[in-house]
Amino acid sequence: MAVFDLILGPILMGTVVNIFLMGIMLVQCYIYFERFKGDKYWMRPLVWFLLLIDALGSCFDIAMTYNYLVTNFGNVAAIAVTNIGITPYPFLTGITAFVVQCFFAWRIKLLIKSNLLAYFIVALSLLQLLASLGTMIGGIIVKDFASLIKIKQISLVWLFGSVVTDIIITVSLVWFLRRHKTGFSTTDHITDRIIRLTLQTGLLTTTCALGVVIAYLVSDTTMHLAFGLPLSKLYTNSLMSSLNARKGWNPSDFAESGTSTSRSTRIQTEVRKSYATDASDV
């Protein structure tokens, strides 16, 4: 029975967390579509695209779990190899990460006004996307879980590419926001809220991706899937939580008792622009 625990256990846990996060994503999308009907023309299709990718990934995960736990229940030979439900997961995760990371690169370009940094982030994200495609193709060729070590190099490029990109995005945003505090308590309170949100969402995806790397390196079972299957949902939920959090950042919150300075006004405007996708927010 140990073989079932080592192979099916992580798959079941990863699928359960994945579906749970899918539910949160649906709620976040509902809130977004209700509250931000005036967003830029490309934002709503972007959210729909991410929701579609998430739904597709969840369908594949359910099909994979059903195949292992129902169709091939007790069949040791069948559960030792990959199936059609699991092979798309690296590429779907890579697509999601690429879209979300490019969105934050756009924010960094607006906020920090550094084209070089933004393009570097996009290049790193593109690298992890291509590596995720290579990982998917390698998984189709290799098939059995015990032999996945053969595609270790391309898999690590994918995972470390995601981790490094997430870290650069998080550090860049937090560094800029902390460096440009205005000294006005109300404005700084809003800035602190943005910093906390940035850290929370960035750390979630980074920690989960590192969990995949560690589990993949230390175990030849499916332990990495307990972290890997929910990873794409963490990316989409981090983006949606960032978008929906704007509801509490009212323009009036950026002034304290009607007092302002040219510096505080400039920083307030930059922060609002970088975190706004609604024309009325800018």
C-alpha positions as CSV (number, residue, x, y, z in Angstrom):
1,M,0.0,0.0,0.0
2,A,3.0,2.3,0.4
3,V,3.2,2.8,-3.3
4,F,-0.3,4.2,-3.4
5,D,0.5,6.6,-0.6
6,L,3.7,7.8,-2.3
7,I,2.2,8.3,-5.8
8,L,-1.5,8.9,-5.3
9,G,-1.4,10.8,-2.0
10,P,0.4,13.9,-3.4
11,I,-1.8,13.8,-6.5
12,L,-5.0,13.8,-4.5
13,M,-3.8,16.6,-2.1
14,G,-2.6,18.7,-5.0
15,T,-6.0,18.3,-6.8
16,V,-8.0,19.1,-3.7
17,V,-6.1,22.3,-3.1
18,N,-6.3,23.1,-6.8
19,I,-10.1,22.9,-6.9
20,F,-10.3,24.9,-3.6
21,L,-8.3,27.7,-5.2
22,M,-10.4,27.4,-8.3
23,G,-13.4,28.2,-6.2
24,I,-11.6,31.3,-4.8
25,M,-10.7,32.3,-8.3
26,L,-14.3,32.2,-9.4
27,V,-15.4,34.4,-6.5
28,Q,-12.5,36.9,-7.3
29,C,-13.5,37.0,-10.9
30,Y,-17.2,37.6,-10.0
31,I,-16.1,40.5,-7.7
32,Y,-13.9,41.9,-10.4
33,F,-16.5,41.8,-13.2
34,E,-19.1,43.5,-10.9
35,R,-16.9,46.2,-9.5
36,F,-14.5,47.2,-12.3
37,K,-16.7,47.4,-15.4
38,G,-14.8,50.5,-16.6
39,D,-11.3,48.9,-16.8
40,K,-9.1,49.2,-19.8
41,Y,-10.4,47.3,-22.8
42,W,-7.7,44.6,-22.6
43,M,-8.2,43.8,-18.9
44,R,-11.5,41.9,-19.0
45,P,-10.4,39.6,-21.9
46,L,-7.1,39.0,-19.9
47,V,-9.1,37.9,-16.8
48,W,-11.4,35.7,-19.0
49,F,-8.3,34.1,-20.5
50,L,-6.8,33.3,-17.2
51,L,-10.1,32.0,-15.9
52,L,-10.3,29.7,-19.0
53,I,-6.8,28.4,-18.5
54,D,-7.5,27.8,-14.8
55,A,-10.8,25.9,-15.6
56,L,-9.0,23.9,-18.3
57,G,-6.2,23.0,-15.8
58,S,-8.8,21.9,-13.2
59,C,-10.5,19.7,-15.7
60,F,-7.2,18.0,-16.6
61,D,-6.4,17.5,-12.9
62,I,-9.8,16.0,-12.2
63,A,-9.5,13.7,-15.2
64,M,-6.0,12.6,-14.0
65,T,-7.2,11.9,-10.5
66,Y,-10.2,10.0,-11.7
67,N,-8.0,7.9,-13.9
68,Y,-5.7,6.9,-11.1
69,L,-8.2,6.5,-8.3
70,V,-11.2,5.1,-10.1
71,T,-10.4,3.8,-13.6
72,N,-7.1,2.2,-12.6
73,F,-7.7,1.6,-8.9
74,G,-5.3,-1.0,-7.6
75,N,-3.4,-1.2,-10.9
76,V,0.2,-0.5,-9.8
77,A,1.5,-0.6,-13.4
78,A,-1.0,2.1,-14.5
79,I,-0.3,4.5,-11.6
80,A,3.4,4.4,-12.2
81,V,3.1,6.2,-15.5
82,T,1.8,9.6,-16.5
83,N,-1.6,10.0,-18.3
84,I,-3.3,12.6,-20.5
85,G,-4.5,14.5,-17.5
86,I,-1.1,15.3,-16.0
87,T,1.1,16.0,-19.0
88,P,-0.4,19.5,-19.8
89,Y,0.1,20.8,-16.3
90,P,3.6,22.3,-16.7
91,F,2.8,24.2,-19.8
92,L,-0.6,25.5,-18.5
93,T,1.2,26.7,-15.3
94,G,3.9,28.3,-17.5
95,I,1.3,30.1,-19.5
96,T,-0.4,31.4,-16.4
97,A,2.9,32.5,-14.8
98,F,3.9,34.3,-18.0
99,V,0.7,36.3,-18.3
100,V,0.7,37.3,-14.6
101,Q,4.4,38.2,-14.6
102,C,4.1,40.2,-17.7
103,F,1.2,42.1,-16.1
104,F,3.4,43.0,-13.1
105,A,6.3,43.9,-15.5
106,W,3.9,46.4,-17.0
107,R,3.2,47.8,-13.6
108,I,6.9,48.1,-12.9
109,K,7.4,49.9,-16.1
110,L,4.7,52.5,-15.2
111,L,5.9,52.8,-11.6
112,I,9.7,52.6,-11.7
113,K,9.9,53.9,-15.3
114,S,12.5,51.3,-16.1
115,N,12.0,49.7,-19.5
116,L,15.2,47.7,-19.0
117,L,13.9,46.1,-15.8
118,A,10.5,45.4,-17.3
119,Y,11.9,43.8,-20.5
120,F,14.3,41.7,-18.4
121,I,11.4,40.4,-16.4
122,V,9.5,39.6,-19.6
123,A,12.5,37.8,-21.0
124,L,12.9,35.7,-17.8
125,S,9.2,34.9,-17.9
126,L,9.4,33.9,-21.5
127,L,12.3,31.6,-20.6
128,Q,10.3,29.8,-18.0
129,L,7.3,29.5,-20.4
130,L,9.5,27.9,-23.1
131,A,11.0,25.6,-20.4
132,S,7.6,24.6,-19.2
133,L,6.7,23.6,-22.8
134,G,9.9,21.6,-22.9
135,T,9.0,19.9,-19.6
136,M,5.5,19.0,-20.9
137,I,7.1,17.5,-24.1
138,G,9.6,15.6,-22.0
139,G,6.9,14.2,-19.7
140,I,5.0,12.9,-22.8
141,I,8.2,11.2,-24.0
142,V,9.4,9.8,-20.7
143,K,6.0,8.7,-19.4
144,D,6.9,6.9,-16.1
145,F,7.3,8.9,-12.9
146,A,10.5,7.2,-11.9
147,S,12.2,8.4,-15.1
148,L,11.2,12.0,-14.8
149,I,14.7,12.7,-13.5
150,K,15.8,12.5,-17.1
151,I,14.2,15.8,-17.8
152,K,15.5,17.4,-14.6
153,Q,17.5,20.1,-16.3
154,I,14.6,21.6,-18.3
155,S,12.3,21.3,-15.4
156,L,14.6,23.2,-13.1
157,V,15.0,25.9,-15.7
158,W,11.2,26.3,-15.7
159,L,10.8,26.3,-12.0
160,F,13.8,28.4,-11.1
161,G,12.9,30.8,-13.9
162,S,9.5,31.3,-12.2
163,V,11.0,31.7,-8.8
164,V,13.7,34.3,-9.9
165,T,11.1,36.3,-11.8
166,D,8.7,36.4,-8.9
167,I,11.5,37.5,-6.5
168,I,12.6,40.3,-8.9
169,I,9.0,41.6,-9.3
170,T,8.4,41.5,-5.5
171,V,11.7,43.1,-4.5
172,S,11.3,45.8,-7.2
173,L,7.8,46.9,-6.2
174,V,8.6,46.8,-2.4
175,W,11.8,48.7,-2.9
176,F,10.2,51.5,-4.8
177,L,7.2,51.8,-2.5
178,R,9.3,51.9,0.6
179,R,11.8,54.4,-0.9
180,H,9.0,56.8,-1.9
181,K,7.0,57.1,1.3
182,T,5.7,60.6,1.6
183,G,5.7,61.1,5.4
184,F,2.0,61.7,5.5
185,S,0.4,59.0,7.6
186,T,-2.7,58.4,5.4
187,T,-0.7,58.2,2.2
188,D,1.9,55.9,3.9
189,H,-0.9,53.7,5.3
190,I,-2.1,53.1,1.7
191,T,1.4,52.4,0.6
192,D,2.0,50.0,3.5
193,R,-1.2,48.1,2.4
194,I,0.1,47.8,-1.1
195,I,3.5,46.6,0.2
196,R,1.8,43.9,2.3
197,L,-0.3,42.8,-0.6
198,T,2.8,42.6,-2.9
199,L,4.8,40.6,-0.3
200,Q,1.9,38.2,0.4
201,T,1.1,37.4,-3.2
202,G,4.8,37.3,-4.2
203,L,5.8,35.0,-1.3
204,L,2.9,32.6,-2.0
205,T,4.0,31.8,-5.6
206,T,7.7,31.9,-4.7
207,T,7.3,29.5,-1.8
208,C,5.1,27.1,-3.7
209,A,7.5,27.0,-6.7
210,L,10.4,26.4,-4.3
211,G,8.3,23.6,-2.8
212,V,8.0,22.0,-6.2
213,V,11.8,22.3,-6.8
214,I,12.7,20.8,-3.4
215,A,10.2,17.9,-3.6
216,Y,11.3,17.2,-7.2
217,L,15.0,17.0,-6.2
218,V,14.7,15.0,-3.0
219,S,12.0,12.5,-4.1
220,D,11.4,10.3,-7.1
221,T,7.7,10.0,-6.3
222,T,4.9,12.5,-7.2
223,M,5.5,14.6,-4.1
224,H,6.2,17.6,-6.3
225,L,2.6,17.6,-7.6
226,A,1.3,18.4,-4.2
227,F,2.9,21.8,-4.7
228,G,2.8,22.0,-8.5
229,L,-0.8,21.4,-9.2
230,P,-2.1,24.4,-7.2
231,L,0.7,26.7,-8.5
232,S,-1.1,28.2,-11.5
233,K,-4.1,29.0,-9.2
234,L,-1.8,30.9,-6.9
235,Y,-0.6,33.0,-9.8
236,T,-4.1,33.9,-11.0
237,N,-5.4,34.5,-7.5
238,S,-2.5,36.8,-6.8
239,L,-3.3,38.9,-9.8
240,M,-7.0,39.0,-9.0
241,S,-6.5,39.9,-5.4
242,S,-4.3,42.8,-6.6
243,L,-6.9,44.0,-9.0
244,N,-9.8,43.7,-6.5
245,A,-7.9,45.4,-3.7
246,R,-8.1,48.7,-5.7
247,K,-11.7,49.2,-4.5
248,G,-10.3,50.4,-1.1
249,W,-7.8,52.8,-2.6
250,N,-10.0,55.8,-3.0
251,P,-8.4,59.0,-4.4
252,S,-9.5,60.8,-1.3
253,D,-7.3,58.5,0.8
254,F,-4.2,60.0,-0.8
255,A,-4.6,63.3,1.0
256,E,-4.4,64.1,4.6
257,S,-6.6,66.9,6.0
258,G,-6.4,68.6,2.6
259,T,-2.6,69.0,2.9
260,S,-0.2,67.9,0.1
261,T,3.2,68.6,-1.3
262,S,4.4,68.4,-4.8
263,R,6.5,65.4,-3.9
264,S,3.6,63.5,-2.2
265,T,1.2,64.4,-5.0
266,R,3.7,63.0,-7.6
267,I,4.2,59.8,-5.7
268,Q,0.5,59.4,-5.1
269,T,-0.2,59.8,-8.8
270,E,2.5,57.3,-9.8
271,V,1.3,54.7,-7.3
272,R,-2.3,55.1,-8.4
273,K,-1.4,54.8,-12.1
274,S,0.7,51.7,-11.6
275,Y,-2.0,50.0,-9.7
276,A,-4.9,51.2,-11.7
277,T,-6.4,49.6,-14.9
278,D,-9.6,51.6,-14.7
279,A,-9.4,54.9,-16.6
280,S,-11.3,56.6,-13.7
281,D,-8.5,55.5,-11.3
282,V,-5.8,57.5,-13.1
